[in-house]
Amino acid sequence: MNRKKYSKNKQINALVREMLKQGYIYKRGGKHGKIISPDGKVKVTVPGTPSDWRASNSFG
């Protein structure tokens, strides 16, 4: 199965996949992607290569 990677962090990657199943939209940017809520009101930056070990806690 060919799965798209949204982040090198496994936990962030899994969370983004779950959000996409719920109707969120992912947009690729320069260094970071963005996940946008189904209503378009909430935008969250997705770190592609988080250097901080706490990144998954900060993101979720």
C-alpha positions in Angstrom: 0.0 0.0 0.0 1.4 3.4 -1.0 0.6 5.9 1.7 1.3 9.5 1.4 3.6 11.0 4.1 2.5 14.3 5.6 5.2 14.4 8.2 8.2 12.4 9.2 6.8 12.1 12.7 4.7 8.9 12.8 2.2 10.3 15.3 1.6 13.5 13.3 1.3 11.6 10.1 -1.4 9.3 11.6 -3.3 12.2 13.1 -3.4 14.0 9.7 -4.6 10.8 8.0 -7.4 10.6 10.6 -8.4 14.2 10.1 -8.6 13.7 6.4 -11.0 10.9 6.9 -13.2 13.3 8.9 -13.3 15.8 5.9 -10.3 18.0 6.6 -8.3 19.2 3.6 -4.5 19.0 3.3 -2.6 21.7 1.3 1.2 21.4 0.7 3.2 24.6 1.4 6.9 25.5 1.3 8.4 24.0 4.4 5.1 23.0 6.0 1.7 21.8 4.9 -1.6 23.0 6.2 -4.6 21.1 7.3 -7.9 23.0 6.9 -11.1 22.2 8.7 -14.1 21.2 6.6 -15.8 24.6 7.1 -12.5 26.4 6.2 -12.4 28.4 9.4 -9.5 26.6 11.1 -6.0 26.2 9.6 -3.2 24.3 11.3 0.4 24.1 10.2 1.7 20.6 9.8 5.4 20.3 10.5 7.0 18.1 7.8 10.3 17.5 9.6 9.7 18.3 13.2 13.0 18.6 15.1 11.5 18.8 18.5 10.7 15.5 20.1 7.5 17.1 21.6 6.2 18.1 18.2 3.4 15.5 18.2 2.2 16.8 21.6 2.3 20.4 20.4 0.5 19.6 17.1 -2.4 17.6 18.6 
